[in-house]
Amino acid sequence: MQKLNGNSLFLGRDYAMLGMVDSTNDRLWAFAADGLVEGYAVVADFQEKGRGQTGASWFSDEGENILCSVYLRPVFLQASEQFRLNMAMSLGVADFCRLYLGAGVRVKWPNDIYYREKKLAGILIENSLQGNRITETVLGMGININQGYFPPVLPNPVSFLNITGRYYKIADLLPVLFSSLEQRYLQLRDSQFSRLEADYLDQLLGHNEQRRYQFQGRELYATIRGVDAEGRLRLDGPDGPMLMNHKDIQFCFA
């Protein structure tokens, strides 16, 4: 176990730096079975089975990007409030990216991080529930940092390197990432729900903008108006208001 020199109070202060793992989320859940302090993190150079939302794989060359999972215990949240955790953690990653890349960083619903029209980072949140409470959470993140090449099969990836032309030392970025996540987590713990929702909508890609989407095999133009308490997307479409679950609808990018 290593300790990180940074500004965070607890998140990422203790962490394991590993080489190759199946996935950082899976490895952290295995560690959690023996008991962990909140904020403990696993960082890896490479994942053999990196996962994104709905089982999608996550591509990364060895040692080039941030592959990390953090252990949280948000017992102050009810099971019905899981999307509030999603908002806070999405904002934390977006805040971190914006420090280096500026105003082009956006959150793409529900929790991808984009730079303009390209995908910069993915987040996978896995919760353990007991009764009506969230007892444990593993927050997994893949952030494209020094990745210069992406397979053509990936639709629209981008990295810090692609955007700025600079290489970054991963070890120097981690304390900044953990501090950004912790600030948003503390807002959540302090029940600053209105602020988190306002910030999430302010940073949400396509909010109050008419855009092109794929829905049930056809294209439509619609406008994002918000997100409900369960995390479903509120759209104004050609036939009136629509409420979408994740994967019901896909963004179209030129």
N, C-alpha and C positions, 0 to 999 in steps of 0.2 A: 504494500500500500504506500502511495506517495501523497504528499501534501503540496497544494498549489499556492503559490504566492499571488494573491489577488485581493480585490476589494470586497468580495462576497463574504457574508457572515458565516454561511454554512453550505451553500450550494456549490458543489465542486471542490470544497476544501480538501476532502479526502477522495482519492480516485485511484483506479488501477489502469495503468498504461499497458496494453496488451498488443501483441503482434497480430496474428491471424485468429479470428474467432468465427463461429457460425454466424451469429448476429450479436450486436452489443445488447439488444433488448433481451434476447434469450440468456446471455451470459449474466446479465444483471438480475434477472428473475432467479437464476440458480443461486447467485450470491445471497439474494434476499431470503431464501428459504432458511438460511442460518442466522438471519437477523442482520439488519443494516441500520446505520444512522441515516437520518433524512439528509438528502443532498449528496449522498455518495454517487460517484460517477464511474463509468467504464468508458475508456477511450481506446480505439483500436486502429491499427494501420490498415487492416483489410478485413472485409467480411465475405465469407464464402456464401452466405445465404442472407445477405442484406435485404430487408423487407420495407416496403412502403405501405400506403393505405390499400385496403382490400386485397392484400396478398401480392401486390406488384413488387418486382425486384428492384434493387437499387444498385446502379452501376458506379464503381469507383476504382481507379487504379490504386495500387498499394502506396500508402504514405502521402498521397497527394491532397487529401481532403479531410474534413472533420467528420468522423464517424463516432458517435458518442451517445450514451444513454445515461439518464439521471434518475435516481430513485427518490420519490416523494411520498409523503404521507398526508394527503389533503383530507383528513378526517373531519374537517370543518365544513366540507361540502356534502350535500345530499346527492344520491345517485342521479336524481333528476337535474342536477346542476353540472353535469359532465362537460357541457359545451362551454361553460364559463372557464373551466380549466383549459380547454382548447384555445379559447380566445387569448387568455393570458400568456400561454406558452408560445403561440404563434406570434404575438406581439413581441415577446422577448427575443425570439430569433430574428424577427424583422428589425427590431431596434439595433441589435448587434450588426446586422448586415448594413444598415443605413449609416452607421458610424464610419464605414469604409467606402461605401458606394454612393451615398447621397440619396436624393429624393426619388430616384427611380425605383426604389424598393417598395413592393406592394405585397399584401397577403391575398392569395387566390383561395377563395372558399373551397374547402373548409380550413385548410392549414398548410398549403404549399406556400413557399416564399418565392416571389418572382422579381426579376429586374426587368422592368418594362414588359415585354411580351414573352420573356423567356424564364424557364424554371431554374432557380438558383439553389433551392433547398427543399427538402421534404421532411415531414414530421410524422412520427407514428406514436400515438399515445395509447397505452394499454392500462386499463384500470382493473383493480380487484375490489369487489363490492362485498359488503357484509350488511345484511338488512337493507336499510335505506341510506347507507353511508359509503363513501369511497374510502377504503382503508389503505390502499397502496396504489401507487402509479409508477409506471416506468415510461419515461419520456425519451423516445429515440429520435435522433437527428442525423441527417446526412446533408452536409453543406459543401457545395462545390467550391473549392479554394484554388488549388494549383492544377486542376485538371485542364489540360490543353486540348485533348482530343476526346470526342464522344462518338460512340457508334452511330452510324446514320439512321439506325432504326429508332433512336430516341428522337421524339418530335421537336423539342425546342429547349435543349439544355444550355446553360451558360455558367461560367465560373468567375470568381474574383479575378483570376488571371486574364480571362477573355475580356473582361470589362476594363481593367486598369492597366494591363500589360505588366503587372508586377507579380513577383513570387512572394509568398508569405510563409513565415515560420509558424507552423501549427501550434507549437507550444506557447508562443506569444499571444495567439488569438484566444486560447481557451479561457484564461482568466477574464477576458472581456466578455466572452459569451456567457460564462457562468454568472457574472455580475448582472448582465442584462436580463437573464432569465430570473434571477433572484428578485430584482426590483419589481418585475411584473407579478411574480408569485406572492410577494409580500403585499402588493395591492389587492390581490385576490383574497389573501388571508385576512386582510383588513376590511373585507366586504365592500371594496370600491368598485362595485359591479357597474354602476352607471358610467364611470370613467372608462373602464375597460371596454364596455360595449361601444361607447362613443369613439374611442381610439381605433377599435377594430373596424368599425364602419368607415371611419375616415381613411384608413389604409387599405380598405377592401377593393381589390381590382374590379372595376366595372360598376361600382356603387353609383347609382343615379346617372348611369351612362347607358345609352342604348347600344347593345352589342349583339353579335351573331353567335348563336348556340346550335348544338345538335341535340335534338329531342325526338325520341321514338323514330329514328331513321330519317328525319327531315330537319332542314334548317329553319330556324325562326329568329326573329329579332325581338329582344326583350330587354327590360331594364331591371337591375337589382335594386330592390327597395329596402332590404334588410334581412335579418336572420331571426327566426323565432327561438324560443327558449330551448327547444330540442336540437337546435342547430340546422334546421331546414331553411333553405334559401327561399326568400320571398321575391318573386319576379312579377313584373307587369308585362304580360305577353299580348299577342295580337287578339286573344280571346278573353282577356281580362287577367285578374290575379292568379298566380300559380304558386304552389308550395312544393319544393323539390327536396328529395333526399339525395345524399351523396351518390354519384354515379347515375342518377336519373337523367342528368343533363351534362353536356360537355361544352367547354369553351372552344370557340373556333379562333385560331390564330392564323394570320396570313403567312 
